[in-house]
């Protein structure tokens, strides 16, 4: 669905490149609000440069952060103070997920790189009783509401870039250096598949081309989808 001419798109791309901002980090505080004030072990899947893992370390006894990219993982170690209880590791999910159970599992902008069903099944298996899973993912626009939200996000994205950079040109943050491939699952398909694996999961479309999934081990059967 095209809403802008090629010329306007090129101009918008130049603007966004001049005023970049991290769409995933924008939701980090929201992710923390879904979690207890204190918890034991946490697992951050697709940890990238470690921004979320460091935030989780402020509440967790220990954080294991995994990513399939050894370069960005090495960078995450460099950026993380040794006093924080965070361990970074290079691993592929679900095949190499660290053993054990976790009170919190987070996965931000990574699950569309993974076999979706196997990944959710793996997360469920490793989530401790009463634990919380939070996924922030990317979905393919298919339904009219997807395109409507995308149209709204275009000017909002430019405005946020300007505000977050305080009107000054900037270089992309370290967390944006990795390339992200497009998502191939539509939101409705994600809702349907998640309902089979995570009864009671709460899913919602989000601005800036994201969706959220929250599931607690104690959630009752039935999947909830909002917008």
JOJO-V582594 format. One record per backbone hydrogen bond with DSSP energy under -1.0 kcal/mol. CO is the residue of the C=O (numbers start at 0). NH is the residue of the N-H. Records with the same first field share a line. If there is no record, write none. Layout:
CO = NH ; NH
This chain:
4 = 8
5 = 9
6 = 10
7 = 11
8 = 12
9 = 13
10 = 14
11 = 15
12 = 16
13 = 17
14 = 18
17 = 169
21 = 25
23 = 26
24 = 27
26 = 30
27 = 31
28 = 32
30 = 33
31 = 34
38 = 60
39 = 60 ; 61
40 = 102 ; 103
41 = 63
42 = 105
43 = 65
46 = 49
49 = 53
50 = 54
51 = 55
52 = 56
54 = 57
55 = 58 ; 59
58 = 38
61 = 41
62 = 86
63 = 43
64 = 88
65 = 45 ; 46
66 = 90
68 = 72
69 = 73
70 = 74
71 = 75
72 = 76
73 = 77
74 = 78
80 = 83
83 = 85
84 = 62
86 = 64
88 = 66
91 = 95
93 = 96
101 = 127
102 = 131
103 = 42
104 = 133
105 = 44
106 = 135
109 = 112
110 = 113
114 = 118
115 = 119
116 = 120
117 = 121
118 = 122
119 = 123
120 = 124
121 = 125
125 = 101
127 = 130
130 = 216
131 = 104
132 = 214
133 = 106
134 = 212
135 = 108
136 = 210
142 = 146
143 = 147
144 = 148
145 = 149
146 = 150
147 = 151
148 = 152
149 = 153
151 = 155
152 = 156
153 = 157
154 = 158
155 = 159
156 = 160
157 = 161
158 = 162
159 = 163
160 = 164
161 = 166
162 = 165
164 = 167
172 = 175
173 = 176
184 = 139
185 = 189
186 = 190
187 = 191
188 = 192
189 = 193
190 = 194
192 = 196
193 = 197
197 = 200
200 = 223
201 = 213
202 = 225
203 = 211
205 = 209
209 = 205
210 = 136
211 = 203
212 = 134
213 = 201
214 = 132
215 = 218
223 = 202
225 = 204
